[in-house]
């Protein structure tokens, strides 16, 4: 079965958490209550790609909306080599290109998942007038009070090294950038611990080395109230996330309050794998209410 994103096409096994399992009645109901088509643009977490949205894309589209998952630089099928990416801005360039192409009379609903929350923030800072709503999906969410690295520094300080299990850390370039590659044990027990076995297998096949670019973030100016801070935000908590625990997600919300918070029970770090129907419902509800 061929699933096409805005930029690329992916061959996705039809039976992996398949579309045939979707609760069609709820999707039809959402479509019936939609009074305006929304355009969702979604970015992924570190080491992943647009492919993580293979269950969510057809659900959002069945509800009557557009869905554009983006491969960030060096991720998914993007051909940029990790060694060529020297900054968060470089990494985020594919998203910035998508936002730049949005017509002046249109706006998108931007979704940032996991570490992709930082790329979403870069997009919000540069193109605030092209984003009607930003939804942080159990994502790293910065603020305008502290330097961009602040939340990640808090996260790192509270995460013991052994929590990363078989994740491999390397350093590349000059000045050095830290990269990581999630290992099979970390995927099975922490990242995807409630996800179907098929999705765990998919992750093991497709994850690539990536970076949070912390060395770059410590050098950057704060996000501004006129850019990032001017975009309406919502947050979706993954209640059973072992990678970014719910407690830390709630701390980020307290640190930088949002318009509305939703919580998905039974969702691990990959709610698009574990609870795709509930995630679709929450995204559409937020978009209809605020976008």
Phi and psi restraints in degrees (value plus and minus 20) as a CYANA .aco file:
   2 UNK   PHI    -120.3   -80.3
   2 UNK   PSI     101.6   141.6
   3 UNK   PHI    -132.1   -92.1
   3 UNK   PSI     103.8   143.8
   4 UNK   PHI    -128.1   -88.1
   4 UNK   PSI     111.7   151.7
   5 UNK   PHI    -115.1   -75.1
   5 UNK   PSI    -198.3  -158.3
   6 UNK   PHI     -80.3   -40.3
   6 UNK   PSI     -54.9   -14.9
   7 UNK   PHI    -127.5   -87.5
   7 UNK   PSI     -50.1   -10.1
   8 UNK   PHI    -162.0  -122.0
   8 UNK   PSI     146.6   186.6
   9 UNK   PHI    -136.4   -96.4
   9 UNK   PSI     126.4   166.4
  10 UNK   PHI    -150.4  -110.4
  10 UNK   PSI     117.1   157.1
  11 UNK   PHI    -109.6   -69.6
  11 UNK   PSI      92.9   132.9
  12 UNK   PHI    -133.6   -93.6
  12 UNK   PSI     109.0   149.0
  13 UNK   PHI     -77.3   -37.3
  13 UNK   PSI     107.9   147.9
  14 UNK   PHI     -84.0   -44.0
  14 UNK   PSI     -43.0    -3.0
  15 UNK   PHI    -116.2   -76.2
  15 UNK   PSI     -23.5    16.5
  16 UNK   PHI     -97.8   -57.8
  16 UNK   PSI      82.7   122.7
  17 UNK   PHI      35.9    75.9
  17 UNK   PSI      16.2    56.2
  18 UNK   PHI     -77.7   -37.7
  18 UNK   PSI     139.8   179.8
  19 UNK   PHI     -78.6   -38.6
  19 UNK   PSI     -47.4    -7.4
  20 UNK   PHI     -86.0   -46.0
  20 UNK   PSI     -34.5     5.5
  21 UNK   PHI    -110.4   -70.4
  21 UNK   PSI     -27.7    12.3
  22 UNK   PHI     -83.0   -43.0
  22 UNK   PSI     126.7   166.7
  23 UNK   PHI    -100.3   -60.3
  23 UNK   PSI      70.6   110.6
  24 UNK   PHI     -81.8   -41.8
  24 UNK   PSI     -54.7   -14.7
  25 UNK   PHI     -82.1   -42.1
  25 UNK   PSI     -60.0   -20.0
  26 UNK   PHI     -90.1   -50.1
  26 UNK   PSI     -56.2   -16.2
  27 UNK   PHI     -86.0   -46.0
  27 UNK   PSI     -64.6   -24.6
  28 UNK   PHI     -81.1   -41.1
  28 UNK   PSI     -60.5   -20.5
  29 UNK   PHI     -82.8   -42.8
  29 UNK   PSI     -62.8   -22.8
  30 UNK   PHI     -81.8   -41.8
  30 UNK   PSI     -62.6   -22.6
  31 UNK   PHI     -83.2   -43.2
  31 UNK   PSI     -57.8   -17.8
  32 UNK   PHI     -87.5   -47.5
  32 UNK   PSI     -49.5    -9.5
  33 UNK   PHI    -113.8   -73.8
  33 UNK   PSI     -21.6    18.4
  34 UNK   PHI     -98.8   -58.8
  34 UNK   PSI     102.1   142.1
  35 UNK   PHI    -120.4   -80.4
  35 UNK   PSI     -25.0    15.0
  36 UNK   PHI    -177.2  -137.2
  36 UNK   PSI     114.0   154.0
  37 UNK   PHI     -89.4   -49.4
  37 UNK   PSI     113.4   153.4
  38 UNK   PHI    -126.4   -86.4
  38 UNK   PSI     135.1   175.1
  39 UNK   PHI    -135.5   -95.5
  39 UNK   PSI      90.6   130.6
  40 UNK   PHI    -112.2   -72.2
  40 UNK   PSI     112.8   152.8
  41 UNK   PHI    -139.5   -99.5
  41 UNK   PSI     104.8   144.8
  42 UNK   PHI    -143.5  -103.5
  42 UNK   PSI     116.6   156.6
  43 UNK   PHI    -137.2   -97.2
  43 UNK   PSI     132.3   172.3
  44 UNK   PHI    -119.0   -79.0
  44 UNK   PSI     156.8   196.8
  45 UNK   PHI    -108.4   -68.4
  45 UNK   PSI     158.9   198.9
  46 UNK   PHI     -80.4   -40.4
  46 UNK   PSI     111.3   151.3
  47 UNK   PHI      61.0   101.0
  47 UNK   PSI     -25.6    14.4
  48 UNK   PHI    -121.9   -81.9
  48 UNK   PSI    -176.3  -136.3
  49 UNK   PHI    -185.5  -145.5
  49 UNK   PSI    -197.3  -157.3
  50 UNK   PHI     -77.8   -37.8
  50 UNK   PSI     -43.1    -3.1
  51 UNK   PHI     -79.2   -39.2
  51 UNK   PSI     -42.8    -2.8
  52 UNK   PHI     -85.1   -45.1
  52 UNK   PSI     -37.1     2.9
  53 UNK   PHI    -115.9   -75.9
  53 UNK   PSI      -0.9    39.1
  54 UNK   PHI     -85.1   -45.1
  54 UNK   PSI     -46.7    -6.7
  55 UNK   PHI    -103.4   -63.4
  55 UNK   PSI     -55.0   -15.0
  56 UNK   PHI     -96.8   -56.8
  56 UNK   PSI     -57.9   -17.9
  57 UNK   PHI     -74.6   -34.6
  57 UNK   PSI     -72.5   -32.5
  58 UNK   PHI     -86.4   -46.4
  58 UNK   PSI     -48.5    -8.5
  59 UNK   PHI     -89.5   -49.5
  59 UNK   PSI     -65.4   -25.4
  60 UNK   PHI     -82.6   -42.6
  60 UNK   PSI     -61.7   -21.7
  61 UNK   PHI     -88.7   -48.7
  61 UNK   PSI     -55.3   -15.3
  62 UNK   PHI     -86.2   -46.2
  62 UNK   PSI     -44.7    -4.7
  63 UNK   PHI    -103.4   -63.4
  63 UNK   PSI     -17.5    22.5
  64 UNK   PHI      77.6   117.6
  64 UNK   PSI      -3.7    36.3
  65 UNK   PHI    -140.0  -100.0
  65 UNK   PSI     149.2   189.2
  66 UNK   PHI    -115.4   -75.4
  66 UNK   PSI     127.9   167.9
  67 UNK   PHI    -160.8  -120.8
  67 UNK   PSI      97.9   137.9
  68 UNK   PHI    -137.9   -97.9
  68 UNK   PSI      80.3   120.3
  69 UNK   PHI    -104.7   -64.7
  69 UNK   PSI     118.8   158.8
  70 UNK   PHI    -136.1   -96.1
  70 UNK   PSI     112.1   152.1
  71 UNK   PHI    -103.1   -63.1
  71 UNK   PSI      97.6   137.6
  72 UNK   PHI     -93.9   -53.9
  72 UNK   PSI     150.7   190.7
  73 UNK   PHI     -81.1   -41.1
  73 UNK   PSI     112.1   152.1
  74 UNK   PHI      54.1    94.1
  74 UNK   PSI      -6.0    34.0
  75 UNK   PHI    -145.0  -105.0
  75 UNK   PSI     136.5   176.5
  76 UNK   PHI      37.9    77.9
  76 UNK   PSI    -146.0  -106.0
  77 UNK   PHI    -121.3   -81.3
  77 UNK   PSI     -10.8    29.2
  78 UNK   PHI     -83.9   -43.9
  78 UNK   PSI     112.4   152.4
  79 UNK   PHI    -108.2   -68.2
  79 UNK   PSI     -20.4    19.6
  80 UNK   PHI     -84.5   -44.5
  80 UNK   PSI     114.9   154.9
  81 UNK   PHI    -101.0   -61.0
  81 UNK   PSI     123.1   163.1
  82 UNK   PHI     -74.8   -34.8
  82 UNK   PSI     -58.0   -18.0
  83 UNK   PHI     -83.8   -43.8
  83 UNK   PSI     -38.1     1.9
  84 UNK   PHI    -107.3   -67.3
  84 UNK   PSI     -29.2    10.8
  85 UNK   PHI    -118.3   -78.3
  85 UNK   PSI      93.8   133.8
  86 UNK   PHI    -128.2   -88.2
  86 UNK   PSI     -25.0    15.0
  87 UNK   PHI    -176.4  -136.4
  87 UNK   PSI     144.7   184.7
  88 UNK   PHI     -81.2   -41.2
  88 UNK   PSI     -55.8   -15.8
  89 UNK   PHI     -84.3   -44.3
  89 UNK   PSI     -63.7   -23.7
  90 UNK   PHI     -77.9   -37.9
  90 UNK   PSI     -65.9   -25.9
  91 UNK   PHI     -82.3   -42.3
  91 UNK   PSI     -55.0   -15.0
  92 UNK   PHI    -107.9   -67.9
  92 UNK   PSI     -25.5    14.5
  93 UNK   PHI     -72.2   -32.2
  93 UNK   PSI     -61.5   -21.5
  94 UNK   PHI     -79.1   -39.1
  94 UNK   PSI     -56.9   -16.9
  95 UNK   PHI     -87.1   -47.1
  95 UNK   PSI     -62.9   -22.9
  96 UNK   PHI     -81.6   -41.6
  96 UNK   PSI     -56.0   -16.0
  97 UNK   PHI     -84.8   -44.8
  97 UNK   PSI     -61.1   -21.1
  98 UNK   PHI     -84.0   -44.0
  98 UNK   PSI     -65.0   -25.0
  99 UNK   PHI     -86.0   -46.0
  99 UNK   PSI     -57.4   -17.4
 100 UNK   PHI     -82.0   -42.0
 100 UNK   PSI     -50.3   -10.3
 101 UNK   PHI    -103.2   -63.2
 101 UNK   PSI     -27.5    12.5
 102 UNK   PHI     -87.9   -47.9
 102 UNK   PSI     106.7   146.7
 103 UNK   PHI     -77.0   -37.0
 103 UNK   PSI     131.4   171.4
 104 UNK   PHI     -79.9   -39.9
 104 UNK   PSI     -48.5    -8.5
 105 UNK   PHI    -112.9   -72.9
 105 UNK   PSI      -9.2    30.8
 106 UNK   PHI    -144.2  -104.2
 106 UNK   PSI     137.7   177.7
 107 UNK   PHI    -156.6  -116.6
 107 UNK   PSI     135.3   175.3
 108 UNK   PHI    -136.1   -96.1
 108 UNK   PSI     141.2   181.2
 109 UNK   PHI    -117.7   -77.7
 109 UNK   PSI      96.2   136.2
 110 UNK   PHI    -117.0   -77.0
 110 UNK   PSI     108.6   148.6
 111 UNK   PHI    -133.5   -93.5
 111 UNK   PSI     107.2   147.2
 112 UNK   PHI    -139.3   -99.3
 112 UNK   PSI     104.1   144.1
 113 UNK   PHI    -128.1   -88.1
 113 UNK   PSI     117.1   157.1
 114 UNK   PHI      36.1    76.1
 114 UNK   PSI    -151.2  -111.2
 115 UNK   PHI     -84.2   -44.2
 115 UNK   PSI     -36.3     3.7
 116 UNK   PHI     -85.6   -45.6
 116 UNK   PSI     -31.2     8.8
 117 UNK   PHI     -80.7   -40.7
 117 UNK   PSI     -51.5   -11.5
 118 UNK   PHI     -90.0   -50.0
 118 UNK   PSI     -58.7   -18.7
 119 UNK   PHI     -87.8   -47.8
 119 UNK   PSI     -58.1   -18.1
 120 UNK   PHI     -79.0   -39.0
 120 UNK   PSI     -61.0   -21.0
 121 UNK   PHI     -83.1   -43.1
 121 UNK   PSI     -58.7   -18.7
 122 UNK   PHI     -82.9   -42.9
 122 UNK   PSI     -63.0   -23.0
 123 UNK   PHI     -83.2   -43.2
 123 UNK   PSI     -60.3   -20.3
 124 UNK   PHI     -84.8   -44.8
 124 UNK   PSI     -59.0   -19.0
 125 UNK   PHI     -85.0   -45.0
 125 UNK   PSI     -60.4   -20.4
 126 UNK   PHI    -104.8   -64.8
 126 UNK   PSI     -56.1   -16.1
 127 UNK   PHI    -149.0  -109.0
 127 UNK   PSI      36.8    76.8
 128 UNK   PHI     -82.5   -42.5
 128 UNK   PSI     -49.0    -9.0
 129 UNK   PHI     -99.8   -59.8
 129 UNK   PSI     -24.2    15.8
 130 UNK   PHI    -126.3   -86.3
 130 UNK   PSI     -14.4    25.6
 131 UNK   PHI    -144.5  -104.5
 131 UNK   PSI      97.3   137.3
 132 UNK   PHI    -101.5   -61.5
 132 UNK   PSI     -51.2   -11.2
 133 UNK   PHI    -176.4  -136.4
 133 UNK   PSI     116.3   156.3
 134 UNK   PHI    -131.9   -91.9
 134 UNK   PSI     106.2   146.2
 135 UNK   PHI    -131.6   -91.6
 135 UNK   PSI      97.6   137.6
 136 UNK   PHI    -111.8   -71.8
 136 UNK   PSI      93.0   133.0
 137 UNK   PHI    -117.9   -77.9
 137 UNK   PSI      82.2   122.2
 138 UNK   PHI       9.3    49.3
 138 UNK   PSI      35.5    75.5
 139 UNK   PHI    -135.5   -95.5
 139 UNK   PSI     137.5   177.5
 140 UNK   PHI     -86.5   -46.5
 140 UNK   PSI     104.1   144.1
 141 UNK   PHI    -144.9  -104.9
 141 UNK   PSI      91.1   131.1
 142 UNK   PHI     -97.9   -57.9
 142 UNK   PSI    -194.0  -154.0
 143 UNK   PHI    -156.3  -116.3
 143 UNK   PSI    -194.2  -154.2
 144 UNK   PHI    -127.5   -87.5
 144 UNK   PSI     -16.6    23.4
 145 UNK   PHI    -113.5   -73.5
 145 UNK   PSI     -49.0    -9.0
 146 UNK   PHI    -141.8  -101.8
 146 UNK   PSI     148.5   188.5
 147 UNK   PHI     -85.7   -45.7
 147 UNK   PSI     135.9   175.9
 148 UNK   PHI     -76.6   -36.6
 148 UNK   PSI     -44.5    -4.5
 149 UNK   PHI    -101.2   -61.2
 149 UNK   PSI     -28.3    11.7
 150 UNK   PHI     -76.0   -36.0
 150 UNK   PSI     -71.5   -31.5
 151 UNK   PHI     -86.2   -46.2
 151 UNK   PSI     -60.5   -20.5
 152 UNK   PHI     -85.5   -45.5
 152 UNK   PSI     -55.4   -15.4
 153 UNK   PHI     -85.0   -45.0
 153 UNK   PSI     -60.6   -20.6
 154 UNK   PHI     -83.2   -43.2
 154 UNK   PSI     -62.7   -22.7
 155 UNK   PHI     -83.1   -43.1
 155 UNK   PSI     -66.0   -26.0
 156 UNK   PHI     -83.1   -43.1
 156 UNK   PSI     -59.7   -19.7
 157 UNK   PHI     -84.2   -44.2
 157 UNK   PSI     -49.3    -9.3
 158 UNK   PHI    -116.9   -76.9
 158 UNK   PSI     -15.7    24.3
 159 UNK   PHI    -133.8   -93.8
 159 UNK   PSI      88.8   128.8
 160 UNK   PHI     -84.6   -44.6
 160 UNK   PSI     130.3   170.3
 161 UNK   PHI     -79.0   -39.0
 161 UNK   PSI     -56.5   -16.5
 162 UNK   PHI     -91.3   -51.3
 162 UNK   PSI     -31.6     8.4
 163 UNK   PHI     -87.2   -47.2
 163 UNK   PSI     -40.9    -0.9
 164 UNK   PHI    -102.0   -62.0
 164 UNK   PSI     -27.6    12.4
 165 UNK   PHI      29.9    69.9
 165 UNK   PSI    -138.8   -98.8
 166 UNK   PHI    -113.9   -73.9
 166 UNK   PSI      -2.4    37.6
 167 UNK   PHI     -81.5   -41.5
 167 UNK   PSI     115.1   155.1
 168 UNK   PHI    -120.6   -80.6
 168 UNK   PSI     107.4   147.4
 169 UNK   PHI    -127.5   -87.5
 169 UNK   PSI     115.2   155.2
 170 UNK   PHI    -156.4  -116.4
 170 UNK   PSI     145.1   185.1
 171 UNK   PHI    -143.7  -103.7
 171 UNK   PSI     116.2   156.2
 172 UNK   PHI    -156.1  -116.1
 172 UNK   PSI     135.7   175.7
 173 UNK   PHI      57.7    97.7
 173 UNK   PSI     155.1   195.1
 174 UNK   PHI    -162.5  -122.5
 174 UNK   PSI      93.2   133.2
 175 UNK   PHI     -86.0   -46.0
 175 UNK   PSI     135.6   175.6
 176 UNK   PHI     -90.0   -50.0
 176 UNK   PSI     124.7   164.7
 177 UNK   PHI    -142.7  -102.7
 177 UNK   PSI     113.7   153.7
 178 UNK   PHI    -106.2   -66.2
 178 UNK   PSI     109.7   149.7
 179 UNK   PHI    -138.5   -98.5
 179 UNK   PSI     138.3   178.3
 180 UNK   PHI    -159.6  -119.6
 180 UNK   PSI     132.7   172.7
 181 UNK   PHI    -153.7  -113.7
 181 UNK   PSI      97.6   137.6
 182 UNK   PHI     -87.1   -47.1
 182 UNK   PSI     111.8   151.8
 183 UNK   PHI    -112.1   -72.1
 183 UNK   PSI     147.8   187.8
 184 UNK   PHI     -77.8   -37.8
 184 UNK   PSI     -58.6   -18.6
 185 UNK   PHI     -87.7   -47.7
 185 UNK   PSI     -63.8   -23.8
 186 UNK   PHI     -82.8   -42.8
 186 UNK   PSI     -60.3   -20.3
 187 UNK   PHI     -83.1   -43.1
 187 UNK   PSI     -67.7   -27.7
 188 UNK   PHI     -91.1   -51.1
 188 UNK   PSI     -55.7   -15.7
 189 UNK   PHI    -123.4   -83.4
 189 UNK   PSI     -35.0     5.0
 190 UNK   PHI    -149.3  -109.3
 190 UNK   PSI     -77.8   -37.8
 191 UNK   PHI     -87.5   -47.5
 191 UNK   PSI     -68.4   -28.4
 192 UNK   PHI    -139.7   -99.7
 192 UNK   PSI      13.4    53.4
 193 UNK   PHI     -86.2   -46.2
 193 UNK   PSI     -41.2    -1.2
 194 UNK   PHI    -127.4   -87.4
 194 UNK   PSI     -21.6    18.4
 195 UNK   PHI     -96.0   -56.0
 195 UNK   PSI     132.4   172.4
 196 UNK   PHI     -76.0   -36.0
 196 UNK   PSI     130.0   170.0
 197 UNK   PHI     -77.9   -37.9
 197 UNK   PSI     -54.3   -14.3
 198 UNK   PHI     -82.3   -42.3
 198 UNK   PSI     -58.1   -18.1
 199 UNK   PHI     -92.5   -52.5
 199 UNK   PSI     -53.5   -13.5
 200 UNK   PHI     -81.7   -41.7
 200 UNK   PSI     -62.9   -22.9
 201 UNK   PHI     -83.9   -43.9
 201 UNK   PSI     -60.4   -20.4
 202 UNK   PHI     -82.2   -42.2
 202 UNK   PSI     -63.1   -23.1
 203 UNK   PHI     -81.3   -41.3
 203 UNK   PSI     -63.5   -23.5
 204 UNK   PHI     -81.5   -41.5
 204 UNK   PSI     -51.4   -11.4
 205 UNK   PHI     -98.6   -58.6
 205 UNK   PSI     -53.0   -13.0
 206 UNK   PHI    -131.8   -91.8
 206 UNK   PSI     -36.4     3.6
 207 UNK   PHI     -83.9   -43.9
 207 UNK   PSI     126.3   166.3
 208 UNK   PHI    -146.1  -106.1
 208 UNK   PSI     142.0   182.0
 209 UNK   PHI     -80.1   -40.1
 209 UNK   PSI     124.3   164.3
 210 UNK   PHI    -169.5  -129.5
 210 UNK   PSI    -198.8  -158.8
 211 UNK   PHI    -166.5  -126.5
 211 UNK   PSI     132.5   172.5
 212 UNK   PHI    -114.0   -74.0
 212 UNK   PSI     -25.1    14.9
 213 UNK   PHI      35.5    75.5
 213 UNK   PSI      20.5    60.5
 214 UNK   PHI     -82.3   -42.3
 214 UNK   PSI     -54.5   -14.5
 215 UNK   PHI     -84.2   -44.2
 215 UNK   PSI     -51.0   -11.0
 216 UNK   PHI     -98.5   -58.5
 216 UNK   PSI     -61.2   -21.2
 217 UNK   PHI     -81.3   -41.3
 217 UNK   PSI     -54.6   -14.6
 218 UNK   PHI     -87.9   -47.9
 218 UNK   PSI     -35.1     4.9
 219 UNK   PHI    -117.0   -77.0
 219 UNK   PSI     -28.6    11.4
 220 UNK   PHI    -108.6   -68.6
 220 UNK   PSI     135.7   175.7
 221 UNK   PHI     -91.1   -51.1
 221 UNK   PSI     140.6   180.6
 222 UNK   PHI     -81.7   -41.7
 222 UNK   PSI     131.7   171.7
 223 UNK   PHI     -85.2   -45.2
 223 UNK   PSI     130.4   170.4
 224 UNK   PHI    -123.5   -83.5
 224 UNK   PSI     137.4   177.4
 225 UNK   PHI     -88.4   -48.4
 225 UNK   PSI     -48.3    -8.3
 226 UNK   PHI     -97.6   -57.6
 226 UNK   PSI     -45.1    -5.1
 227 UNK   PHI    -122.6   -82.6
 227 UNK   PSI    -117.6   -77.6
 228 UNK   PHI     -70.0   -30.0
 228 UNK   PSI     -65.8   -25.8
 229 UNK   PHI     -90.5   -50.5
 229 UNK   PSI     -33.8     6.2
 230 UNK   PHI    -108.1   -68.1
 230 UNK   PSI     -30.0    10.0
 231 UNK   PHI    -109.5   -69.5
 231 UNK   PSI     111.7   151.7
 232 UNK   PHI     -82.3   -42.3
 232 UNK   PSI     114.7   154.7
 233 UNK   PHI    -146.4  -106.4
 233 UNK   PSI     128.0   168.0
 234 UNK   PHI    -152.3  -112.3
 234 UNK   PSI     142.2   182.2
 235 UNK   PHI    -154.5  -114.5
 235 UNK   PSI     116.8   156.8
 236 UNK   PHI    -134.2   -94.2
 236 UNK   PSI      97.4   137.4
 237 UNK   PHI    -106.3   -66.3
 237 UNK   PSI     110.9   150.9
 238 UNK   PHI    -112.2   -72.2
 238 UNK   PSI      87.8   127.8
 239 UNK   PHI     -84.4   -44.4
 239 UNK   PSI     -49.0    -9.0
 240 UNK   PHI    -133.2   -93.2
 240 UNK   PSI       7.8    47.8
 241 UNK   PHI     -90.7   -50.7
 241 UNK   PSI     105.2   145.2
 242 UNK   PHI    -115.5   -75.5
 242 UNK   PSI     -32.5     7.5
 243 UNK   PHI    -107.9   -67.9
 243 UNK   PSI     -72.5   -32.5
 244 UNK   PHI    -135.5   -95.5
 244 UNK   PSI      70.6   110.6
 245 UNK   PHI     -76.3   -36.3
 245 UNK   PSI     132.3   172.3
 246 UNK   PHI     -74.9   -34.9
 246 UNK   PSI     -55.0   -15.0
 247 UNK   PHI     -82.3   -42.3
 247 UNK   PSI     -59.6   -19.6
 248 UNK   PHI     -93.4   -53.4
 248 UNK   PSI     -56.4   -16.4
 249 UNK   PHI     -78.7   -38.7
 249 UNK   PSI     -63.5   -23.5
 250 UNK   PHI     -88.0   -48.0
 250 UNK   PSI     -54.1   -14.1
 251 UNK   PHI     -82.9   -42.9
 251 UNK   PSI     -61.6   -21.6
 252 UNK   PHI     -81.8   -41.8
 252 UNK   PSI     -57.2   -17.2
 253 UNK   PHI     -88.3   -48.3
 253 UNK   PSI     -59.7   -19.7
 254 UNK   PHI     -85.1   -45.1
 254 UNK   PSI     -57.7   -17.7
 255 UNK   PHI     -87.4   -47.4
 255 UNK   PSI     -52.6   -12.6
 256 UNK   PHI    -166.6  -126.6
 256 UNK   PSI      62.4   102.4
 257 UNK   PHI     -75.8   -35.8
 257 UNK   PSI     127.7   167.7
 258 UNK   PHI    -137.1   -97.1
 258 UNK   PSI     153.0   193.0
 259 UNK   PHI     -89.6   -49.6
 259 UNK   PSI     -61.0   -21.0
 260 UNK   PHI    -170.9  -130.9
 260 UNK   PSI     125.6   165.6
 261 UNK   PHI    -139.5   -99.5
 261 UNK   PSI     112.1   152.1
 262 UNK   PHI    -140.3  -100.3
 262 UNK   PSI     136.0   176.0
 263 UNK   PHI    -153.8  -113.8
 263 UNK   PSI     114.3   154.3
 264 UNK   PHI    -130.9   -90.9
 264 UNK   PSI      94.2   134.2
 265 UNK   PHI     -93.7   -53.7
 265 UNK   PSI     127.9   167.9
 266 UNK   PHI      54.2    94.2
 266 UNK   PSI      -6.7    33.3
 267 UNK   PHI    -122.4   -82.4
 267 UNK   PSI     104.3   144.3
 268 UNK   PHI    -104.6   -64.6
 268 UNK   PSI    -176.7  -136.7
 269 UNK   PHI     -85.4   -45.4
 269 UNK   PSI     -36.2     3.8
 270 UNK   PHI    -136.5   -96.5
 270 UNK   PSI      53.1    93.1
 271 UNK   PHI     -81.3   -41.3
 271 UNK   PSI     -43.5    -3.5
 272 UNK   PHI     -89.6   -49.6
 272 UNK   PSI     -37.4     2.6
 273 UNK   PHI    -114.7   -74.7
 273 UNK   PSI     -64.1   -24.1
 274 UNK   PHI    -104.0   -64.0
 274 UNK   PSI     -55.4   -15.4
 275 UNK   PHI    -157.6  -117.6
 275 UNK   PSI      39.2    79.2
 276 UNK   PHI     -84.7   -44.7
 276 UNK   PSI     -55.9   -15.9
 277 UNK   PHI     -88.0   -48.0
 277 UNK   PSI     -64.8   -24.8
 278 UNK   PHI     -85.8   -45.8
 278 UNK   PSI     -58.6   -18.6
 279 UNK   PHI     -83.9   -43.9
 279 UNK   PSI     -65.6   -25.6
 280 UNK   PHI     -77.6   -37.6
 280 UNK   PSI     -66.5   -26.5
 281 UNK   PHI     -78.4   -38.4
 281 UNK   PSI     -66.8   -26.8
 282 UNK   PHI     -86.0   -46.0
 282 UNK   PSI     -61.9   -21.9
 283 UNK   PHI     -82.7   -42.7
 283 UNK   PSI     -65.6   -25.6
 284 UNK   PHI     -85.7   -45.7
 284 UNK   PSI     -61.4   -21.4
 285 UNK   PHI     -81.2   -41.2
 285 UNK   PSI     -64.6   -24.6
 286 UNK   PHI     -84.4   -44.4
 286 UNK   PSI     -62.6   -22.6
 287 UNK   PHI     -84.4   -44.4
 287 UNK   PSI     -62.5   -22.5
 288 UNK   PHI     -86.8   -46.8
 288 UNK   PSI     -50.4   -10.4
 289 UNK   PHI    -101.6   -61.6
 289 UNK   PSI     -56.4   -16.4
 290 UNK   PHI    -140.6  -100.6
 290 UNK   PSI     -39.9     0.1
